[in-house]
Amino acid sequence: MDEQKKNKSIKCDVAQCRHNLVSEHYCTLDCISVGTHEEDPTVPECTDCNSFVVRSSCCG
């Protein structure tokens, strides 16, 4: 398994994401892509991390 290193600039609490270093609540990517699912986003809930990849259940 590849050793993942935290990116101190990207905090993340989404344990279900493959890129999340769960033990430290940081992302392991060099950068992320943020998008929206709304035509006119006005609140944080309208935004999405487009870099999200679901963690496989085998490696929880």
C-alpha positions as CSV (number, residue, x, y, z in Angstrom):
1,M,0.0,0.0,0.0
2,D,1.3,3.5,-0.8
3,E,2.3,5.6,2.2
4,Q,0.1,8.6,2.4
5,K,1.4,11.9,3.7
6,K,-0.8,14.6,5.0
7,N,-1.1,18.0,3.3
8,K,-1.0,20.5,6.1
9,S,-2.9,23.0,4.0
10,I,-6.0,20.8,3.4
11,K,-8.0,19.7,6.5
12,C,-10.7,17.1,5.9
13,D,-13.1,15.2,8.2
14,V,-14.6,13.0,5.5
15,A,-13.3,9.6,6.6
16,Q,-15.1,7.9,3.7
17,C,-12.7,9.5,1.2
18,R,-9.8,7.5,0.0
19,H,-7.6,10.6,0.2
20,N,-8.3,11.3,3.9
21,L,-5.6,10.6,6.4
22,V,-8.2,9.6,9.0
23,S,-5.8,9.5,12.0
24,E,-5.0,13.2,11.5
25,H,-8.0,14.6,9.7
26,Y,-6.0,15.9,6.7
27,C,-6.2,15.3,2.9
28,T,-3.3,13.5,1.3
29,L,-3.6,15.1,-2.1
30,D,-1.3,18.0,-3.3
31,C,-4.4,20.0,-4.3
32,I,-8.2,19.5,-4.5
33,S,-10.9,20.6,-6.8
34,V,-13.9,22.4,-5.3
35,G,-17.1,22.7,-7.3
36,T,-20.8,23.1,-6.9
37,H,-24.0,21.2,-7.8
38,E,-26.1,24.4,-7.8
39,E,-26.6,27.0,-10.5
40,D,-26.3,29.9,-8.0
41,P,-24.5,28.7,-4.8
42,T,-25.2,30.8,-1.7
43,V,-24.3,28.6,1.3
44,P,-21.4,26.2,2.0
45,E,-23.8,23.2,1.5
46,C,-24.0,24.1,-2.2
47,T,-20.3,23.3,-2.7
48,D,-18.6,19.9,-3.2
49,C,-15.1,18.5,-3.1
50,N,-14.7,17.2,-6.7
51,S,-11.6,15.3,-5.6
52,F,-13.6,12.9,-3.4
53,V,-13.1,9.2,-4.1
54,V,-15.0,6.7,-1.9
55,R,-12.7,4.6,0.2
56,S,-13.1,0.9,-0.5
57,S,-14.9,-1.0,2.3
58,C,-12.2,-3.6,2.5
59,C,-9.6,-1.1,3.8
60,G,-11.8,1.0,6.1
